[in-house]
Amino acid sequence: MKVLLPNHYAKIIGVCICFFIPTLLFSQPEKKHSTLDVDKIFSLLEFKGFYYPNEAKKELDSVVISMSETDAFRYNSYIDYTKALLLFNDLKMDSALILIERAVSGFSVNENLKWQAKCQILLGQIAEVTGLYEQAKINFYKAIEIGEQKTTDAGFAYVGIARCKIALEEDFNLELNLGVDILKTSVHQEERLFGEFMELLYSLSDKDVPDKLNLVAEKYLNLGMTHRAASVYKVIASSYNARNMFEEAHKFCDKAIKLCEDGNNSNLILPALYQFKGVLFFNQEQYNVAEIYFVRSLELYRQNNQPKRMLYAYDYLHKIDIAKRNFAKAYVDLKEYQELQEELMVFEKIRMAKVLEINNKIDQIKSQMKQLEVEKKASEFMLYLVIVITITILFAVGVYVYLYMKNKKTRIEELNKEFQNLLIGIGEKQLLEHRLSQEGNRNNAPKEHPINYSQSGAEIVDSFDNCYLETISLFTHSFPSLTKTEVRYAVMLCLKLPMEIIAKVQNVQPASIRKAKQRIRTKLNVDGNIEDYLQNFREKLITDMTKK
C-alpha cells in the first residue's frame, strides 16, 4: 500500500484550496447594500418618518425601487417596519399591525435586537392609542430591556411609559425625566425639540410655559415642520383655555388652523383643531358657532377614518343640544355616540387581541430561538467530540503503525545481520575445514598409518567450531578496541589464512583486508608480524587458562 507523506498531503490540500476558493468567490451573489448601509438607510427613513413623513414616503419608494429582488427579500423586515410606521402616522392601526408583525418576526429570527426594540416601541404606541395602557407599558419596557441604552429609542420608550402612567393616574415623573434627559442630548435638533416639548407639556400650570412652548413652535417652523408647530400651538391654546383666557386661546388655535389649512401634511391634525375651536366657543356659551366647528371636525374624522376621536365631538354635540333644549337631536347624537362606542369596543378588542397575539408570537419565536441555540450548541459539542475522538484514534493508529514498522524494520535488520553473520561463519568454517584437511593430508602423507579424516570428520568439525568460537571470544575480551569485524579478521590472521581467502570469506576486496590488517596492527600497537603476534598471544592465553 502506498503511504502518503506530509508533502503529498500538502499538495492535495493546496489543490483543493485552489479549486474551492475561486468557486466560493465567484458563487457569492452580488450585494448592492451591506447590512451596515441598510441599517443607516432605514434609520434615516425612520427618523424622517417621525418628523418628515411625506419625504419618508418618497424616499422609501426610491430605496425599494433601487433594490434587487434578492435585496428586497433579504431586507424585507426593514421595509415592513418603515411602512408600518408611516401607516401609524396616518392612524391606520390595523394595517400597521399586520406589517409590524412581519417585521418583528424577521428581526427576531435574525436576532436584530436594535430593530426589535424599535418594533416594540411602535407596538407600544399602537397599544397606547388603542387604550391598552398596561400592554403599552410592557412593550415600552421590553424596548428598553433589549435595546441600546441611552439612545433616542430608550428616550422615546421612557416618555411612552410616562404617558401611559398619566393615563392610568400613576406617578410618571421618573420615566418622564429619564426620557427627556436622553432626548435632549440627541444630535438631531428635532429630537431635542421633542424632548423639550414633552418636558413643558406636563408643566402647563407654570406661567412661563406658554412662552417657552411658543419658542418651541417657532423652532419647528424654522425646520419646516408645520404639523409639529400646529400641535404645539394647540397645547398653548389648551393651557390658556384652562385659565379661561379665551382670547389668547383663540389666537393660538387660529394660528394652528391656518398652518394646517395652508399646508398639505397636517390634515390629521385639522379635525382636532376644529374640535378644540368648538370647545372654546362652547365654554363661551356660543353654542351655534361651537356646533359648526364640531360638525366640521366630524366630517374630517370620517374622511380620515378616525372614529375614536369622533366620540369627543358627539359628546359635545349632545351637550349643545341639551343646552339648546333640542332633545330630539340630543337623542340622535347620543344614539350615534353609543353606537360608535360599541363599534369601537369591538374594533379595540380585535386590535387588543392582535397586539397580544403579536407579543405572544414574539415570545414564542424567542423561545424557539433559544431552543435552537441550545440544540446548535449540543450539535457543535457532539461534532467537536467526534472530531476529537477521531483525531485521537487516528493518532493512536498512526503511532501504533509507526512503532510497528520501526520494530519490524529493526527486526529485519537484526535478522539480516544474523543471516549475514551466519553465512560468513559458514563460509569461514568451510574454508578453514578445507585448509585443515589439506594441512592434515600434507603432514601425514609419508606415514605408514594415515589418519582417516572421513571417519573423524564430525569430531574435527566440532573441535573446529569450539576452537573458532573460543578464539573469537578470547580476542573480543582481550582487544576491546577492535570492532566485531576486526576481531574476525584477527582470528583469520591468527590462523594464517591467505588474504585472498579472507577476502572471499568476507566478500570484500583484498585491498580492504590489507587496510583492516593495518588498522589492527595500529590499534594493538604491534611493530612486527601481526600473524605471529596473534598466534603467540592466543597460545599464551590458552596456557594461562590451562594453569588456572
C-alpha positions in Angstrom: 0.0 0.0 0.0 1.3 3.4 -0.9 1.7 5.7 2.1 1.2 9.5 1.6 3.9 11.6 3.1 3.3 15.1 4.5 4.4 16.8 1.3 1.8 14.7 -0.6 -0.9 15.9 1.8 0.2 19.5 1.4 0.0 19.2 -2.4 -3.5 17.7 -2.2 -4.7 20.4 0.3 -3.2 23.1 -1.9 -5.1 21.7 -5.0 -8.4 21.6 -3.0 -7.9 25.2 -1.8 -7.0 26.5 -5.3 -10.1 24.8 -6.6 -12.7 25.7 -4.0 -11.7 29.3 -3.1 -12.3 30.7 -6.6 -15.5 28.7 -6.7 -16.8 30.2 -3.5 -15.7 33.7 -4.5 -17.5 33.6 -7.9 -20.6 31.8 -6.5 -21.3 34.6 -4.0 -24.3 36.7 -5.1 -23.5 40.3 -5.8 -24.7 42.6 -3.0 -25.8 46.1 -3.6 -26.1 47.0 0.0 -24.2 45.8 3.1 -26.1 45.3 6.3 -24.5 48.3 7.8 -25.5 50.5 4.9 -29.1 49.2 5.1 -29.2 49.9 8.8 -28.1 53.5 8.2 -30.6 54.0 5.3 -33.6 52.7 7.2 -32.6 54.5 10.4 -32.7 57.8 8.4 -36.0 56.7 6.9 -37.4 56.1 10.4 -36.2 59.5 11.5 -37.9 61.2 8.6 -41.0 59.0 9.2 -41.4 60.6 12.6 -40.7 64.2 11.6 -41.0 64.5 7.8 -43.4 61.7 6.8 -44.0 63.0 3.2 -40.3 62.9 2.5 -40.0 59.5 4.1 -42.7 58.0 1.8 -41.0 59.3 -1.3 -37.5 58.1 -0.2 -38.9 54.7 0.8 -40.3 54.2 -2.7 -37.0 55.2 -4.2 -35.0 52.8 -2.0 -37.3 49.9 -2.7 -37.1 50.5 -6.5 -33.3 50.7 -6.3 -33.1 47.3 -4.6 -32.8 44.0 -6.5 -35.4 41.3 -5.7 -32.8 39.5 -3.6 -32.0 42.6 -1.5 -35.7 43.4 -1.2 -36.4 39.9 0.2 -33.3 40.0 2.5 -34.2 43.4 4.0 -38.0 42.9 3.9 -38.2 43.4 7.7 -36.8 46.9 7.4 -39.2 47.8 4.6 -42.2 46.4 6.6 -41.2 48.4 9.7 -40.9 51.6 7.8 -44.3 51.1 6.1 -45.9 50.3 9.4 -44.5 53.5 10.9 -45.9 55.6 8.0 -49.3 53.8 8.4 -49.3 54.5 12.1 -48.7 58.2 11.3 -51.8 58.1 9.1 -53.7 56.4 12.0 -54.2 53.2 10.0 -53.5 51.0 13.0 -54.8 47.6 11.7 -52.7 47.8 8.5 -49.7 48.9 10.6 -50.2 45.9 12.9 -50.0 43.4 10.0 -46.7 44.8 8.8 -45.2 45.2 12.2 -46.0 41.6 12.9 -44.0 40.5 9.9 -41.2 42.9 10.7 -40.7 41.9 14.3 -40.8 38.2 13.3 -38.0 38.8 10.8 -35.9 40.8 13.2 -36.4 38.1 15.9 -35.2 35.3 13.6 -32.2 37.4 12.7 -31.6 38.3 16.3 -31.5 42.0 15.5 -32.1 43.5 18.9 -31.8 47.1 17.8 -34.7 46.9 15.4 -36.7 44.5 17.7 -36.6 47.4 20.2 -37.9 49.8 17.6 -40.8 47.4 16.8 -41.6 47.2 20.5 -41.8 51.0 20.7 -44.2 51.1 17.7 -46.3 48.3 19.2 -46.4 50.2 22.4 -47.6 53.4 20.6 -50.3 51.4 18.8 -51.4 49.8 22.1 -51.4 53.3 23.7 -53.5 54.8 21.0 -55.9 51.9 21.3 -56.2 52.4 25.0 -54.2 49.4 26.1 -52.0 51.3 28.5 -50.8 48.3 30.5 -49.8 46.4 27.4 -48.2 49.6 26.0 -46.1 49.8 29.2 -45.0 46.2 28.7 -43.9 46.9 25.1 -42.0 50.1 26.1 -40.2 48.3 29.0 -39.2 45.4 26.6 -37.8 48.0 24.2 -35.7 49.4 26.9 -34.6 45.9 28.0 -33.4 44.7 24.6 -32.4 47.9 23.0 -29.3 50.1 23.3 -29.3 52.1 26.5 -29.0 55.9 26.5 -30.2 56.2 22.9 -33.2 58.1 21.5 -35.1 54.9 21.2 -34.8 54.4 25.0 -35.8 58.1 25.4 -39.0 57.5 23.3 -39.8 54.4 25.4 -39.4 56.2 28.7 -41.6 59.1 27.5 -44.2 56.5 26.3 -44.2 54.9 29.7 -44.8 58.3 31.3 -47.8 59.0 29.0 -49.3 55.6 29.9 -48.8 56.2 33.6 -50.5 59.6 33.3 -53.5 57.9 31.7 -53.5 55.3 34.5 -53.1 58.1 37.1 -49.8 56.7 38.3 -46.6 58.5 39.2 -44.8 59.3 36.0 -42.1 61.8 36.9 -39.2 59.3 37.0 -39.8 57.9 33.5 -40.6 61.3 32.0 -37.3 62.9 33.4 -35.3 59.9 32.1 -36.8 60.1 28.7 -36.5 63.9 28.4 -32.8 63.8 29.5 -31.9 61.3 26.9 -33.8 63.1 24.1 -32.3 66.5 24.9 -28.8 65.0 24.4 -29.6 63.9 20.8 -27.5 65.1 17.9 -30.8 65.9 16.0 -32.5 69.2 16.8 -35.9 67.6 16.0 -35.4 65.1 18.8 -34.1 67.7 21.2 -37.2 69.8 20.5 -39.5 66.8 21.1 -37.8 66.3 24.5 -38.2 69.9 25.4 -41.8 69.9 24.2 -42.6 66.8 26.4 -41.0 68.4 29.4 -43.1 71.5 29.0 -46.3 69.6 28.2 -46.7 68.3 31.7 -45.8 71.7 33.3 -48.6 73.8 31.8 -49.5 75.2 35.2 -46.3 77.3 35.2 -46.9 80.8 34.0 -43.9 81.0 31.6 -44.6 77.6 29.9 -46.8 79.1 27.1 -44.0 81.5 26.1 -41.5 78.6 26.2 -43.8 76.5 24.1 -44.2 79.4 21.6 -40.4 79.3 21.2 -40.5 75.6 20.5 -43.2 76.2 17.9 -41.1 78.8 16.2 -38.1 76.4 16.0 -40.4 73.8 14.4 -41.5 76.3 11.8 -37.8 77.1 11.1 -37.3 73.4 10.4 -40.4 73.4 8.1 -42.3 71.1 10.5 -45.7 72.8 10.3 -47.6 69.9 11.7 -45.5 69.8 14.8 -45.8 73.6 15.2 -49.6 73.3 14.9 -49.6 70.7 17.7 -47.6 73.0 19.9 -49.9 75.9 19.3 -52.9 73.7 20.2 -51.2 72.8 23.5 -50.6 76.6 24.2 -54.3 77.2 23.4 -55.3 74.4 25.8 -53.2 76.0 28.6 -54.9 79.4 28.1 -58.3 77.6 28.0 -57.6 76.0 31.3 -57.1 79.6 32.7 -60.2 80.9 31.0 -58.1 83.2 28.9 -60.2 82.6 25.8 -58.9 85.4 23.7 -55.3 84.0 23.9 -56.6 80.5 23.4 -58.5 81.5 20.2 -55.4 83.3 19.0 -53.1 80.3 19.1 -55.8 77.9 17.9 -56.4 80.1 14.9 -52.6 80.1 14.2 -52.6 76.3 14.3 -55.7 76.1 12.0 -54.1 78.5 9.5 -50.9 76.4 9.4 -52.9 73.2 8.7 -55.2 74.7 6.1 -52.3 76.3 4.2 -50.2 73.1 4.4 -50.6 69.7 2.8 -49.3 67.5 5.5 -51.4 68.3 8.5 -54.9 67.0 7.6 -54.9 64.6 10.5 -54.4 67.5 13.0 -57.0 69.8 11.4 -60.2 68.0 12.7 -58.8 68.0 16.2 -58.2 71.8 15.9 -61.8 72.4 14.7 -63.0 70.3 17.6 -60.9 72.3 20.1 -62.2 75.5 18.5 -65.7 74.2 19.1 -64.7 73.6 22.8 -63.6 77.2 23.2 -66.9 78.5 21.8 -68.8 76.0 24.0 -67.0 77.3 27.1 -68.0 80.8 26.0 -71.6 79.5 25.6 -71.6 80.4 21.9 -73.4 77.1 21.0 -74.3 77.7 17.4 -70.7 78.6 16.4 -69.4 75.7 18.5 -71.8 73.3 16.8 -70.5 74.4 13.4 -66.9 73.5 14.3 -67.9 70.2 15.9 -69.8 69.2 12.7 -66.7 70.2 10.6 -64.5 68.0 12.8 -66.9 65.0 12.5 -66.8 65.3 8.7 -63.0 65.3 8.6 -62.7 62.5 11.2 -64.9 60.4 8.9 -62.7 61.2 5.9 -59.5 60.4 7.8 -61.0 57.2 9.3 -60.6 58.4 12.9 -63.7 57.0 14.6 -62.4 57.1 18.1 -61.9 60.8 18.1 -65.5 61.3 16.9 -66.8 60.3 20.3 -65.5 63.5 21.8 -67.4 65.6 19.2 -70.6 63.6 19.6 -70.4 64.1 23.3 -70.1 67.9 23.0 -72.9 68.0 20.3 -75.1 66.2 22.8 -74.3 68.8 25.4 -75.1 71.6 23.0 -78.4 70.0 22.1 -79.3 69.8 25.8 -78.2 73.4 26.3 -80.4 74.5 23.3 -83.2 72.2 24.7 -83.3 70.4 21.3 -83.9 67.0 22.9 -84.8 65.2 19.7 -81.4 66.0 18.2 -79.8 65.3 21.6 -81.3 61.8 21.5 -80.0 61.2 17.9 -76.5 62.5 18.9 -76.5 60.3 22.0 -77.6 57.3 20.0 -74.8 58.0 17.4 -72.3 58.2 20.3 -73.4 54.9 21.8 -73.4 53.0 18.5 -70.0 54.4 17.7 -68.7 53.4 21.1 -70.0 49.9 20.8 -68.4 49.6 17.3 -65.1 50.9 18.6 -65.2 48.5 21.5 -65.4 45.6 19.0 -62.6 47.0 17.0 -60.5 47.7 20.1 -61.0 44.1 21.3 -59.9 42.8 17.9 -56.9 45.1 17.9 -56.1 44.2 21.5 -56.2 40.6 20.6 -53.9 41.3 17.7 -51.4 43.2 19.8 -51.4 40.4 22.4 -51.0 37.8 19.6 -48.0 39.6 18.2 -46.4 39.8 21.6 -47.1 36.1 22.3 -45.6 35.3 18.8 -42.5 37.3 19.7 -42.1 35.4 22.9 -42.7 32.1 21.1 -40.1 33.0 18.4 -37.6 33.9 21.2 -38.3 30.6 23.0 -37.8 28.7 19.7 -34.6 30.6 19.0 -33.3 29.7 22.5 -34.2 26.1 22.0 -32.5 26.1 18.6 -29.4 27.7 20.2 -29.3 25.0 22.8 -29.6 22.3 20.1 -27.0 24.0 18.0 -24.5 24.1 20.9 -25.3 20.4 21.6 -24.7 19.5 18.0 -21.5 21.5 17.9 -20.3 19.8 21.1 -21.1 16.4 19.6 -19.3 17.3 16.4 -16.2 18.5 18.3 -16.3 15.4 20.5 -16.5 13.2 17.4 -13.6 15.1 15.8 -11.5 14.8 18.9 -12.2 11.1 19.2 -11.5 10.6 15.5 -8.2 12.5 15.8 -7.2 10.6 18.9 -8.0 7.3 17.2 -6.1 8.3 14.1 -3.2 9.5 16.1 -3.1 6.3 18.2 -3.3 4.2 15.0 -0.6 6.3 13.4 1.7 5.8 16.5 1.0 2.1 16.5 1.8 1.7 12.8 4.9 3.8 13.2 6.2 1.8 16.1 5.2 -1.5 14.4 7.0 -0.5 11.2 10.0 0.7 13.2 10.2 -2.5 15.2 9.7 -4.6 12.1 12.5 -2.7 10.3 14.8 -3.2 13.3 13.9 -6.9 13.5 14.5 -7.3 9.8 17.9 -5.6 10.1 18.8 -7.8 13.0 17.7 -11.0 11.1 19.7 -9.8 8.1 22.7 -9.2 10.2 22.3 -12.6 11.9 21.8 -14.2 8.5 24.9 -12.4 7.1 27.0 -13.5 10.1 25.7 -17.0 9.7 26.7 -17.1 6.1 30.1 -15.6 6.9 30.6 -18.1 9.7 29.6 -21.0 7.5 32.0 -19.8 4.8 34.8 -19.3 7.3 34.2 -22.7 8.8 34.1 -24.4 5.4 37.3 -22.7 4.2 39.1 -23.4 7.5 37.9 -27.0 7.4 39.2 -27.3 3.9 42.6 -25.9 4.8 42.8 -28.0 7.9 42.0 -31.1 5.8 44.7 -30.1 3.3 47.3 -29.5 6.1 46.4 -32.8 7.6 46.9 -34.7 4.3 50.3 -33.0 3.7 51.6 -33.7 7.2 50.5 -37.3 7.3 51.2 -38.5 3.7 54.6 -40.2 4.4 53.3 -42.1 7.5 52.5 -45.7 7.4 49.3 -45.3 9.3 47.4 -42.2 7.9 44.6 -40.7 9.8 41.1 -41.4 8.4 39.7 -38.0 8.2 36.4 -39.2 6.8 35.8 -41.3 9.9 36.7 -38.5 12.3 35.2 -35.7 10.3 32.5 -35.0 12.8 35.0 -34.8 15.6 37.1 -32.3 13.6 34.2 -30.1 12.8 33.1 -30.0 16.4 36.6 -29.3 17.5 37.0 -26.5 14.9 33.7 -24.9 15.9 34.7 -24.8 19.5 38.2 -23.5 18.7 36.9 -20.9 16.3 34.2 -19.6 18.6 36.6 -19.7 21.6 39.2 -17.7 19.8 36.6 -15.0 18.8 35.5 -14.8 22.4 39.1 -14.5 23.7 40.0 -11.8 21.2 36.8 -9.9 21.9 37.5 -9.6 25.6 41.3 -9.1 25.1 41.1 -6.5 22.4 38.1 -4.2 23.3 39.4 -1.5 20.9 38.7 -3.8 17.9 35.3 -4.0 16.2 33.4 -7.3 15.7 34.5 -7.4 12.1 38.1 -6.6 13.1 38.0 -9.4 15.7 37.0 -11.9 12.9 39.9 -10.6 10.8 42.2 -11.0 13.7 41.1 -14.7 14.2 41.6 -15.4 10.5 45.1 -13.8 10.6 45.9 -15.8 13.7 45.0 -18.9 11.6 47.3 -17.6 8.9 44.7 -17.7 6.2 45.8 -16.1 2.9 44.5 -12.6 2.0 42.5 -14.0 -0.9 40.7 -16.5 1.3 39.8 -13.9 3.9 38.6 -11.5 1.2 36.4 -14.3 -0.3 35.0 -15.2 3.1 34.2 -11.6 3.9 33.1 -10.9 0.4 35.4 -7.8 0.1 38.4 -6.8 -2.0 41.9 -7.9 -0.8 42.8 -4.3 -0.5 40.2 -3.9 2.2 41.7 -6.8 4.1 45.2 -5.2 3.9 43.8 -1.9 5.3 41.9 -3.8 8.0 45.2 -5.7 8.9 47.0 -2.3 9.2 44.2 -0.9 11.4 44.5 -4.0 13.7 48.3 -3.6 13.9 47.9 0.1 14.8 45.2 -0.5 17.4 47.2 -3.3 19.0 50.5 -1.3 18.7 52.3 -4.2 17.0 55.5 -3.5 15.2 56.4 -7.0 13.9 54.4 -9.7 12.1 50.8 -9.4 13.2 50.0 -13.1 12.4 52.9 -14.3 14.7 51.8 -11.8 17.4 48.2 -13.1 17.4 49.3 -16.7 17.4 51.7 -16.2 20.3 49.0 -14.1 22.2 46.4 -16.9 21.7 48.8 -19.7 22.9 49.7 -17.6 25.9 46.1 -17.1 26.8 45.3 -20.8 26.4 48.4 -21.7 28.5 47.3 -19.3 31.3 43.8 -20.7 31.2 45.2 -24.2 31.5 47.4 -23.4 34.5 44.4 -21.9 36.3 
